[in-house]
Amino acid sequence: MEDRFEKGMNILKITNGDKIEEIFKEFEDIAPDLARFIVEFPYSEIYTREEVDLKTRELCTVAALTAMGTAGPQLKDHIGGALNAGNSPKEIVEIIIQMSAYAGFPAAINGVMAAKEVFEEKNLLPVK
């Protein structure tokens, strides 16, 4: 049986690809255990549950982070993760727009601008 860290890293390899090292570098000199906790709890224990696929989980995470309105860097990471999990830019934008009804227009506008940054980096604009 694979351990929790390995199980979580396997999901991160799908959603974050080559950005995994950045996650650990940001925490190594202040809170390396926090990086390990992130891998071992949400990515190992939650993201690997069988009831919902990874594509849907990433869309839900984009919705939640958009609604929070306070997690810009994490939102960008999960927009990239949603793309890597098989979501289209149009699906991601649609979910962010839906958050305007629940979290307000400022949150949705910020979410769309975060998506625009990610899509620009990946040459996915314009969204059709």
ROLUMFI-381333 format. One line per field, with one value per atom (N, C-alpha, C, O): residue number from 1; residue in three letters; chain; atom name; x, y, z. Coordinates in steps of 0.02 Angstrom, whole numbers, plus 50000, padded with zeros to 5 digits. Example, Ala and Ser with C-alpha at 12.3 -4.5 7.8 and 13.67 -1.06 7.14 Angstrom:
# residues 2
n (1; 1; 1; 1; 2; 2; 2; 2)
res (ala; ala; ala; ala; ser; ser; ser; ser)
chain (A; A; A; A; A; A; A; A)
atom (N; CA; C; O; N; CA; C; O)
east (50660; 50615; 50660; 50712; 50642; 50684; 50645; 50670)
north (49716; 49775; 49835; 49834; 49888; 49947; 50002; 50057)
up (50390; 50390; 50390; 50423; 50354; 50357; 50394; 50402)
END
This chain:
# residues 128
n (1; 1; 1; 1; 2; 2; 2; 2; 3; 3; 3; 3; 4; 4; 4; 4; 5; 5; 5; 5; 6; 6; 6; 6; 7; 7; 7; 7; 8; 8; 8; 8; 9; 9; 9; 9; 10; 10; 10; 10; 11; 11; 11; 11; 12; 12; 12; 12; 13; 13; 13; 13; 14; 14; 14; 14; 15; 15; 15; 15; 16; 16; 16; 16; 17; 17; 17; 17; 18; 18; 18; 18; 19; 19; 19; 19; 20; 20; 20; 20; 21; 21; 21; 21; 22; 22; 22; 22; 23; 23; 23; 23; 24; 24; 24; 24; 25; 25; 25; 25; 26; 26; 26; 26; 27; 27; 27; 27; 28; 28; 28; 28; 29; 29; 29; 29; 30; 30; 30; 30; 31; 31; 31; 31; 32; 32; 32; 32; 33; 33; 33; 33; 34; 34; 34; 34; 35; 35; 35; 35; 36; 36; 36; 36; 37; 37; 37; 37; 38; 38; 38; 38; 39; 39; 39; 39; 40; 40; 40; 40; 41; 41; 41; 41; 42; 42; 42; 42; 43; 43; 43; 43; 44; 44; 44; 44; 45; 45; 45; 45; 46; 46; 46; 46; 47; 47; 47; 47; 48; 48; 48; 48; 49; 49; 49; 49; 50; 50; 50; 50; 51; 51; 51; 51; 52; 52; 52; 52; 53; 53; 53; 53; 54; 54; 54; 54; 55; 55; 55; 55; 56; 56; 56; 56; 57; 57; 57; 57; 58; 58; 58; 58; 59; 59; 59; 59; 60; 60; 60; 60; 61; 61; 61; 61; 62; 62; 62; 62; 63; 63; 63; 63; 64; 64; 64; 64; 65; 65; 65; 65; 66; 66; 66; 66; 67; 67; 67; 67; 68; 68; 68; 68; 69; 69; 69; 69; 70; 70; 70; 70; 71; 71; 71; 71; 72; 72; 72; 72; 73; 73; 73; 73; 74; 74; 74; 74; 75; 75; 75; 75; 76; 76; 76; 76; 77; 77; 77; 77; 78; 78; 78; 78; 79; 79; 79; 79; 80; 80; 80; 80; 81; 81; 81; 81; 82; 82; 82; 82; 83; 83; 83; 83; 84; 84; 84; 84; 85; 85; 85; 85; 86; 86; 86; 86; 87; 87; 87; 87; 88; 88; 88; 88; 89; 89; 89; 89; 90; 90; 90; 90; 91; 91; 91; 91; 92; 92; 92; 92; 93; 93; 93; 93; 94; 94; 94; 94; 95; 95; 95; 95; 96; 96; 96; 96; 97; 97; 97; 97; 98; 98; 98; 98; 99; 99; 99; 99; 100; 100; 100; 100; 101; 101; 101; 101; 102; 102; 102; 102; 103; 103; 103; 103; 104; 104; 104; 104; 105; 105; 105; 105; 106; 106; 106; 106; 107; 107; 107; 107; 108; 108; 108; 108; 109; 109; 109; 109; 110; 110; 110; 110; 111; 111; 111; 111; 112; 112; 112; 112; 113; 113; 113; 113; 114; 114; 114; 114; 115; 115; 115; 115; 116; 116; 116; 116; 117; 117; 117; 117; 118; 118; 118; 118; 119; 119; 119; 119; 120; 120; 120; 120; 121; 121; 121; 121; 122; 122; 122; 122; 123; 123; 123; 123; 124; 124; 124; 124; 125; 125; 125; 125; 126; 126; 126; 126; 127; 127; 127; 127; 128; 128; 128; 128)
res (met; met; met; met; glu; glu; glu; glu; asp; asp; asp; asp; arg; arg; arg; arg; phe; phe; phe; phe; glu; glu; glu; glu; lys; lys; lys; lys; gly; gly; gly; gly; met; met; met; met; asn; asn; asn; asn; ile; ile; ile; ile; leu; leu; leu; leu; lys; lys; lys; lys; ile; ile; ile; ile; thr; thr; thr; thr; asn; asn; asn; asn; gly; gly; gly; gly; asp; asp; asp; asp; lys; lys; lys; lys; ile; ile; ile; ile; glu; glu; glu; glu; glu; glu; glu; glu; ile; ile; ile; ile; phe; phe; phe; phe; lys; lys; lys; lys; glu; glu; glu; glu; phe; phe; phe; phe; glu; glu; glu; glu; asp; asp; asp; asp; ile; ile; ile; ile; ala; ala; ala; ala; pro; pro; pro; pro; asp; asp; asp; asp; leu; leu; leu; leu; ala; ala; ala; ala; arg; arg; arg; arg; phe; phe; phe; phe; ile; ile; ile; ile; val; val; val; val; glu; glu; glu; glu; phe; phe; phe; phe; pro; pro; pro; pro; tyr; tyr; tyr; tyr; ser; ser; ser; ser; glu; glu; glu; glu; ile; ile; ile; ile; tyr; tyr; tyr; tyr; thr; thr; thr; thr; arg; arg; arg; arg; glu; glu; glu; glu; glu; glu; glu; glu; val; val; val; val; asp; asp; asp; asp; leu; leu; leu; leu; lys; lys; lys; lys; thr; thr; thr; thr; arg; arg; arg; arg; glu; glu; glu; glu; leu; leu; leu; leu; cys; cys; cys; cys; thr; thr; thr; thr; val; val; val; val; ala; ala; ala; ala; ala; ala; ala; ala; leu; leu; leu; leu; thr; thr; thr; thr; ala; ala; ala; ala; met; met; met; met; gly; gly; gly; gly; thr; thr; thr; thr; ala; ala; ala; ala; gly; gly; gly; gly; pro; pro; pro; pro; gln; gln; gln; gln; leu; leu; leu; leu; lys; lys; lys; lys; asp; asp; asp; asp; his; his; his; his; ile; ile; ile; ile; gly; gly; gly; gly; gly; gly; gly; gly; ala; ala; ala; ala; leu; leu; leu; leu; asn; asn; asn; asn; ala; ala; ala; ala; gly; gly; gly; gly; asn; asn; asn; asn; ser; ser; ser; ser; pro; pro; pro; pro; lys; lys; lys; lys; glu; glu; glu; glu; ile; ile; ile; ile; val; val; val; val; glu; glu; glu; glu; ile; ile; ile; ile; ile; ile; ile; ile; ile; ile; ile; ile; gln; gln; gln; gln; met; met; met; met; ser; ser; ser; ser; ala; ala; ala; ala; tyr; tyr; tyr; tyr; ala; ala; ala; ala; gly; gly; gly; gly; phe; phe; phe; phe; pro; pro; pro; pro; ala; ala; ala; ala; ala; ala; ala; ala; ile; ile; ile; ile; asn; asn; asn; asn; gly; gly; gly; gly; val; val; val; val; met; met; met; met; ala; ala; ala; ala; ala; ala; ala; ala; lys; lys; lys; lys; glu; glu; glu; glu; val; val; val; val; phe; phe; phe; phe; glu; glu; glu; glu; glu; glu; glu; glu; lys; lys; lys; lys; asn; asn; asn; asn; leu; leu; leu; leu; leu; leu; leu; leu; pro; pro; pro; pro; val; val; val; val; lys; lys; lys; lys)
chain (A; A; A; A; A; A; A; A; A; A; A; A; A; A; A; A; A; A; A; A; A; A; A; A; A; A; A; A; A; A; A; A; A; A; A; A; A; A; A; A; A; A; A; A; A; A; A; A; A; A; A; A; A; A; A; A; A; A; A; A; A; A; A; A; A; A; A; A; A; A; A; A; A; A; A; A; A; A; A; A; A; A; A; A; A; A; A; A; A; A; A; A; A; A; A; A; A; A; A; A; A; A; A; A; A; A; A; A; A; A; A; A; A; A; A; A; A; A; A; A; A; A; A; A; A; A; A; A; A; A; A; A; A; A; A; A; A; A; A; A; A; A; A; A; A; A; A; A; A; A; A; A; A; A; A; A; A; A; A; A; A; A; A; A; A; A; A; A; A; A; A; A; A; A; A; A; A; A; A; A; A; A; A; A; A; A; A; A; A; A; A; A; A; A; A; A; A; A; A; A; A; A; A; A; A; A; A; A; A; A; A; A; A; A; A; A; A; A; A; A; A; A; A; A; A; A; A; A; A; A; A; A; A; A; A; A; A; A; A; A; A; A; A; A; A; A; A; A; A; A; A; A; A; A; A; A; A; A; A; A; A; A; A; A; A; A; A; A; A; A; A; A; A; A; A; A; A; A; A; A; A; A; A; A; A; A; A; A; A; A; A; A; A; A; A; A; A; A; A; A; A; A; A; A; A; A; A; A; A; A; A; A; A; A; A; A; A; A; A; A; A; A; A; A; A; A; A; A; A; A; A; A; A; A; A; A; A; A; A; A; A; A; A; A; A; A; A; A; A; A; A; A; A; A; A; A; A; A; A; A; A; A; A; A; A; A; A; A; A; A; A; A; A; A; A; A; A; A; A; A; A; A; A; A; A; A; A; A; A; A; A; A; A; A; A; A; A; A; A; A; A; A; A; A; A; A; A; A; A; A; A; A; A; A; A; A; A; A; A; A; A; A; A; A; A; A; A; A; A; A; A; A; A; A; A; A; A; A; A; A; A; A; A; A; A; A; A; A; A; A; A; A; A; A; A; A; A; A; A; A; A; A; A; A; A; A; A; A; A; A; A; A; A; A; A; A; A; A; A; A; A; A; A; A; A; A; A; A; A; A; A; A; A; A; A; A; A; A; A; A; A; A; A; A; A; A; A; A; A; A; A; A)
atom (N; CA; C; O; N; CA; C; O; N; CA; C; O; N; CA; C; O; N; CA; C; O; N; CA; C; O; N; CA; C; O; N; CA; C; O; N; CA; C; O; N; CA; C; O; N; CA; C; O; N; CA; C; O; N; CA; C; O; N; CA; C; O; N; CA; C; O; N; CA; C; O; N; CA; C; O; N; CA; C; O; N; CA; C; O; N; CA; C; O; N; CA; C; O; N; CA; C; O; N; CA; C; O; N; CA; C; O; N; CA; C; O; N; CA; C; O; N; CA; C; O; N; CA; C; O; N; CA; C; O; N; CA; C; O; N; CA; C; O; N; CA; C; O; N; CA; C; O; N; CA; C; O; N; CA; C; O; N; CA; C; O; N; CA; C; O; N; CA; C; O; N; CA; C; O; N; CA; C; O; N; CA; C; O; N; CA; C; O; N; CA; C; O; N; CA; C; O; N; CA; C; O; N; CA; C; O; N; CA; C; O; N; CA; C; O; N; CA; C; O; N; CA; C; O; N; CA; C; O; N; CA; C; O; N; CA; C; O; N; CA; C; O; N; CA; C; O; N; CA; C; O; N; CA; C; O; N; CA; C; O; N; CA; C; O; N; CA; C; O; N; CA; C; O; N; CA; C; O; N; CA; C; O; N; CA; C; O; N; CA; C; O; N; CA; C; O; N; CA; C; O; N; CA; C; O; N; CA; C; O; N; CA; C; O; N; CA; C; O; N; CA; C; O; N; CA; C; O; N; CA; C; O; N; CA; C; O; N; CA; C; O; N; CA; C; O; N; CA; C; O; N; CA; C; O; N; CA; C; O; N; CA; C; O; N; CA; C; O; N; CA; C; O; N; CA; C; O; N; CA; C; O; N; CA; C; O; N; CA; C; O; N; CA; C; O; N; CA; C; O; N; CA; C; O; N; CA; C; O; N; CA; C; O; N; CA; C; O; N; CA; C; O; N; CA; C; O; N; CA; C; O; N; CA; C; O; N; CA; C; O; N; CA; C; O; N; CA; C; O; N; CA; C; O; N; CA; C; O; N; CA; C; O; N; CA; C; O; N; CA; C; O; N; CA; C; O; N; CA; C; O; N; CA; C; O; N; CA; C; O; N; CA; C; O; N; CA; C; O; N; CA; C; O; N; CA; C; O; N; CA; C; O; N; CA; C; O; N; CA; C; O; N; CA; C; O; N; CA; C; O; N; CA; C; O; N; CA; C; O; N; CA; C; O; N; CA; C; O; N; CA; C; O; N; CA; C; O; N; CA; C; O; N; CA; C; O; N; CA; C; O; N; CA; C; O)
east (50042; 50000; 50044; 50091; 50029; 50070; 50055; 49999; 50106; 50095; 50058; 50052; 50035; 49995; 50032; 50002; 50095; 50134; 50138; 50126; 50155; 50161; 50094; 50091; 50041; 49974; 49955; 49928; 49969; 49956; 49999; 49975; 50063; 50108; 50085; 50093; 50057; 50032; 49976; 49972; 49934; 49881; 49913; 49894; 49959; 49992; 50029; 50032; 50056; 50090; 50041; 50060; 49980; 49928; 49907; 49903; 49892; 49863; 49914; 49900; 49973; 50023; 50084; 50124; 50093; 50149; 50215; 50236; 50248; 50315; 50318; 50373; 50261; 50261; 50266; 50267; 50270; 50272; 50333; 50327; 50389; 50450; 50442; 50467; 50406; 50394; 50357; 50371; 50309; 50270; 50316; 50311; 50361; 50405; 50458; 50476; 50482; 50533; 50504; 50539; 50442; 50411; 50407; 50410; 50401; 50391; 50455; 50456; 50506; 50563; 50599; 50624; 50602; 50639; 50595; 50620; 50530; 50486; 50439; 50430; 50409; 50360; 50358; 50308; 50413; 50413; 50359; 50335; 50341; 50288; 50221; 50180; 50209; 50147; 50141; 50088; 50196; 50195; 50178; 50139; 50207; 50193; 50120; 50087; 50094; 50023; 49977; 49927; 49993; 49953; 49951; 49898; 50009; 50012; 49974; 49936; 49984; 49956; 49882; 49848; 49857; 49785; 49742; 49711; 49738; 49689; 49704; 49659; 49768; 49782; 49781; 49764; 49799; 49798; 49731; 49704; 49703; 49643; 49578; 49528; 49577; 49516; 49514; 49467; 49566; 49566; 49565; 49547; 49584; 49585; 49522; 49517; 49474; 49410; 49377; 49381; 49344; 49318; 49250; 49231; 49214; 49146; 49142; 49092; 49194; 49195; 49262; 49315; 49260; 49323; 49364; 49340; 49427; 49474; 49453; 49461; 49426; 49402; 49350; 49354; 49302; 49249; 49277; 49258; 49321; 49351; 49387; 49383; 49423; 49460; 49412; 49424; 49357; 49307; 49277; 49267; 49262; 49235; 49284; 49265; 49347; 49399; 49405; 49412; 49402; 49403; 49343; 49350; 49285; 49225; 49235; 49221; 49259; 49268; 49319; 49308; 49375; 49427; 49404; 49422; 49366; 49337; 49291; 49295; 49247; 49199; 49233; 49211; 49288; 49325; 49351; 49347; 49377; 49401; 49467; 49489; 49498; 49558; 49617; 49668; 49611; 49662; 49684; 49683; 49705; 49724; 49777; 49766; 49833; 49884; 49860; 49875; 49822; 49795; 49743; 49739; 49704; 49654; 49689; 49668; 49742; 49779; 49807; 49803; 49834; 49860; 49805; 49816; 49746; 49692; 49659; 49629; 49662; 49639; 49685; 49661; 49750; 49796; 49783; 49786; 49769; 49752; 49688; 49684; 49639; 49576; 49589; 49560; 49632; 49650; 49685; 49669; 49732; 49770; 49726; 49741; 49671; 49626; 49574; 49533; 49577; 49532; 49477; 49436; 49474; 49424; 49446; 49505; 49398; 49413; 49414; 49384; 49447; 49444; 49372; 49356; 49331; 49261; 49224; 49186; 49235; 49204; 49226; 49186; 49290; 49318; 49288; 49267; 49286; 49257; 49183; 49159; 49147; 49076; 49065; 49019; 49106; 49100; 49117; 49084; 49167; 49185; 49128; 49111; 49099; 49042; 48984; 48951; 48971; 48917; 48927; 48879; 48990; 49004; 48982; 48975; 48969; 48945; 48878; 48863; 48837; 48772; 48778; 48732; 48832; 48839; 48891; 48886; 48943; 48997; 49002; 49041; 48964; 48965; 49008; 49051; 48995; 49032; 49106; 49147; 49127; 49199; 49237; 49291; 49209; 49242; 49246; 49297; 49192; 49191; 49239; 49274; 49241; 49287; 49359; 49400; 49375; 49443; 49459; 49515; 49409; 49419; 49432; 49476; 49394; 49404; 49473; 49506; 49494; 49560; 49616; 49667; 49606; 49654; 49656; 49710; 49597; 49594; 49628; 49665; 49617; 49649; 49725; 49757; 49753; 49826; 49850; 49899; 49815; 49834; 49827; 49872; 49772; 49760; 49811; 49833; 49830; 49882; 49948; 49980; 49967; 50029; 50028; 50080; 49969; 49962; 49938; 49921; 49937; 49915; 49845; 49834; 49799; 49731; 49680; 49620; 49704; 49659; 49655; 49704; 49600; 49538; 49500; 49507; 49459; 49416; 49356; 49323; 49344; 49288; 49234; 49183)
north (49940; 50000; 50063; 50068; 50110; 50170; 50215; 50215; 50252; 50295; 50359; 50374; 50396; 50456; 50507; 50538; 50517; 50567; 50548; 50589; 50486; 50462; 50467; 50487; 50448; 50451; 50523; 50536; 50570; 50640; 50668; 50707; 50648; 50672; 50648; 50684; 50589; 50564; 50609; 50620; 50634; 50681; 50747; 50776; 50772; 50835; 50833; 50883; 50776; 50768; 50778; 50805; 50757; 50767; 50840; 50869; 50869; 50936; 50992; 51044; 50982; 51036; 51024; 51070; 50963; 50948; 50972; 50951; 51014; 51037; 51090; 51110; 51114; 51166; 51138; 51176; 51073; 51042; 51066; 51081; 51071; 51094; 51164; 51178; 51207; 51275; 51275; 51315; 51229; 51224; 51210; 51243; 51163; 51145; 51198; 51208; 51231; 51284; 51342; 51371; 51359; 51415; 51402; 51449; 51340; 51323; 51299; 51297; 51279; 51244; 51282; 51251; 51349; 51385; 51413; 51445; 51400; 51426; 51373; 51370; 51331; 51282; 51221; 51208; 51183; 51124; 51073; 51038; 51070; 51023; 51042; 50998; 51107; 51128; 51101; 51078; 51102; 51073; 50999; 50975; 50964; 50892; 50881; 50836; 50922; 50916; 50927; 50892; 50975; 50988; 50927; 50908; 50895; 50836; 50778; 50743; 50768; 50710; 50715; 50664; 50775; 50779; 50792; 50745; 50853; 50861; 50818; 50788; 50816; 50779; 50704; 50668; 50679; 50607; 50583; 50533; 50616; 50592; 50615; 50578; 50673; 50700; 50689; 50660; 50711; 50708; 50637; 50628; 50588; 50519; 50480; 50421; 50511; 50476; 50460; 50499; 50404; 50379; 50408; 50402; 50440; 50462; 50518; 50524; 50559; 50615; 50614; 50604; 50625; 50623; 50686; 50737; 50682; 50737; 50800; 50856; 50791; 50848; 50888; 50950; 50854; 50887; 50918; 50974; 50883; 50910; 50976; 51023; 50979; 51040; 51097; 51154; 51083; 51136; 51161; 51221; 51115; 51135; 51178; 51226; 51160; 51199; 51269; 51318; 51274; 51339; 51381; 51440; 51350; 51386; 51410; 51468; 51367; 51386; 51441; 51489; 51435; 51487; 51553; 51606; 51550; 51611; 51643; 51704; 51604; 51630; 51659; 51709; 51628; 51654; 51724; 51768; 51733; 51799; 51820; 51876; 51776; 51794; 51749; 51751; 51708; 51657; 51658; 51607; 51717; 51726; 51677; 51645; 51670; 51623; 51551; 51514; 51531; 51463; 51454; 51400; 51506; 51502; 51491; 51448; 51528; 51519; 51448; 51417; 51423; 51354; 51304; 51257; 51314; 51266; 51276; 51229; 51335; 51344; 51303; 51269; 51307; 51264; 51191; 51151; 51173; 51103; 51080; 51023; 51125; 51108; 51095; 51049; 51135; 51123; 51055; 51016; 51042; 50979; 50918; 50863; 50929; 50873; 50863; 50817; 50904; 50893; 50944; 50936; 50996; 51048; 51095; 51108; 51121; 51170; 51240; 51251; 51287; 51356; 51381; 51417; 51363; 51385; 51359; 51396; 51296; 51268; 51305; 51320; 51319; 51354; 51424; 51444; 51460; 51528; 51525; 51568; 51476; 51470; 51460; 51490; 51420; 51408; 51472; 51487; 51508; 51571; 51621; 51655; 51626; 51671; 51652; 51696; 51588; 51566; 51591; 51604; 51598; 51622; 51694; 51715; 51731; 51800; 51801; 51848; 51749; 51745; 51729; 51744; 51699; 51676; 51714; 51721; 51739; 51774; 51847; 51884; 51867; 51936; 51947; 51906; 52003; 52019; 52031; 52010; 52065; 52074; 52007; 52001; 51958; 51893; 51860; 51831; 51865; 51835; 51872; 51840; 51938; 51977; 51957; 51946; 51953; 51933; 51863; 51849; 51819; 51750; 51748; 51711; 51786; 51788; 51816; 51793; 51867; 51896; 51846; 51844; 51806; 51754; 51702; 51680; 51683; 51636; 51664; 51629; 51728; 51760; 51755; 51740; 51767; 51761; 51691; 51682; 51641; 51572; 51554; 51523; 51574; 51559; 51594; 51566; 51655; 51691; 51652; 51643; 51630; 51590; 51528; 51506; 51499; 51436; 51446; 51398; 51509; 51525; 51498; 51468; 51508; 51483; 51539; 51528; 51599; 51655; 51667; 51654; 51691; 51704; 51640; 51590; 51642; 51585; 51589; 51640; 51534; 51533; 51486; 51479)
up (50000; 50000; 50000; 50040; 49955; 49952; 50012; 50038; 50033; 50092; 50071; 50011; 50120; 50108; 50066; 50021; 50080; 50043; 49969; 49925; 49955; 49886; 49850; 49792; 49884; 49856; 49837; 49784; 49882; 49869; 49813; 49772; 49812; 49760; 49691; 49642; 49687; 49623; 49595; 49535; 49639; 49617; 49598; 49546; 49638; 49622; 49555; 49520; 49538; 49474; 49416; 49364; 49426; 49375; 49372; 49318; 49430; 49431; 49425; 49395; 49452; 49453; 49410; 49399; 49387; 49343; 49369; 49423; 49331; 49348; 49402; 49422; 49426; 49478; 49549; 49597; 49555; 49621; 49661; 49721; 49630; 49664; 49693; 49747; 49657; 49681; 49748; 49792; 49754; 49816; 49875; 49927; 49866; 49921; 49935; 49993; 49884; 49894; 49934; 49976; 49922; 49957; 50032; 50072; 50052; 50122; 50158; 50219; 50121; 50151; 50206; 50253; 50202; 50254; 50309; 50356; 50305; 50358; 50387; 50448; 50344; 50368; 50323; 50290; 50321; 50277; 50294; 50250; 50356; 50374; 50343; 50328; 50333; 50302; 50231; 50210; 50193; 50125; 50128; 50088; 50176; 50183; 50202; 50176; 50247; 50267; 50207; 50201; 50165; 50105; 50060; 50034; 50051; 50009; 50042; 50008; 50107; 50141; 50157; 50160; 50167; 50184; 50122; 50098; 50096; 50041; 49980; 49952; 49960; 49898; 49907; 49860; 49965; 49976; 50002; 49977; 50051; 50083; 50050; 50052; 50020; 49990; 49914; 49888; 49880; 49807; 49779; 49721; 49817; 49792; 49808; 49790; 49840; 49853; 49787; 49740; 49783; 49719; 49699; 49641; 49744; 49729; 49677; 49642; 49672; 49626; 49589; 49620; 49523; 49485; 49495; 49520; 49474; 49484; 49446; 49470; 49386; 49346; 49384; 49387; 49414; 49452; 49516; 49534; 49550; 49611; 49598; 49637; 49542; 49527; 49511; 49531; 49475; 49462; 49527; 49536; 49572; 49638; 49676; 49710; 49672; 49707; 49676; 49713; 49610; 49578; 49601; 49616; 49606; 49630; 49701; 49717; 49745; 49815; 49823; 49861; 49789; 49795; 49765; 49790; 49711; 49682; 49733; 49745; 49763; 49812; 49873; 49902; 49894; 49952; 49938; 49981; 49879; 49859; 49891; 49882; 49929; 49965; 49950; 49984; 49899; 49886; 49813; 49779; 49790; 49720; 49694; 49643; 49729; 49704; 49702; 49655; 49753; 49754; 49699; 49669; 49686; 49632; 49565; 49526; 49552; 49490; 49485; 49432; 49540; 49539; 49523; 49484; 49551; 49539; 49471; 49445; 49444; 49374; 49329; 49284; 49341; 49304; 49316; 49269; 49379; 49395; 49361; 49339; 49356; 49322; 49248; 49219; 49218; 49148; 49141; 49096; 49186; 49183; 49196; 49173; 49233; 49248; 49192; 49196; 49140; 49083; 49072; 49027; 49113; 49103; 49048; 49039; 49012; 48960; 48990; 49043; 48957; 48981; 48987; 49034; 48939; 48940; 49002; 49033; 49020; 49080; 49142; 49186; 49146; 49205; 49210; 49264; 49156; 49156; 49175; 49212; 49150; 49166; 49241; 49270; 49272; 49344; 49383; 49433; 49361; 49394; 49387; 49435; 49327; 49317; 49363; 49390; 49371; 49416; 49487; 49523; 49508; 49575; 49586; 49643; 49532; 49541; 49577; 49614; 49568; 49600; 49675; 49713; 49695; 49765; 49805; 49865; 49770; 49806; 49785; 49814; 49735; 49713; 49651; 49634; 49619; 49558; 49570; 49529; 49624; 49634; 49637; 49608; 49670; 49674; 49605; 49587; 49567; 49500; 49453; 49414; 49458; 49416; 49433; 49387; 49497; 49516; 49492; 49471; 49496; 49472; 49397; 49375; 49359; 49287; 49270; 49223; 49307; 49294; 49311; 49277; 49363; 49379; 49323; 49302; 49298; 49243; 49181; 49146; 49168; 49110; 49114; 49064; 49173; 49182; 49166; 49131; 49193; 49180; 49107; 49077; 49077; 49007; 48962; 48911; 48980; 48941; 48942; 48891; 49001; 49008; 48965; 48941; 48956; 48919; 48847; 48813; 48825; 48757; 48741; 48689; 48788; 48780; 48769; 48772; 48755; 48741; 48666; 48631; 48641; 48677; 48691; 48656; 48743; 48759; 48712; 48708; 48679; 48630; 48653; 48619)
END
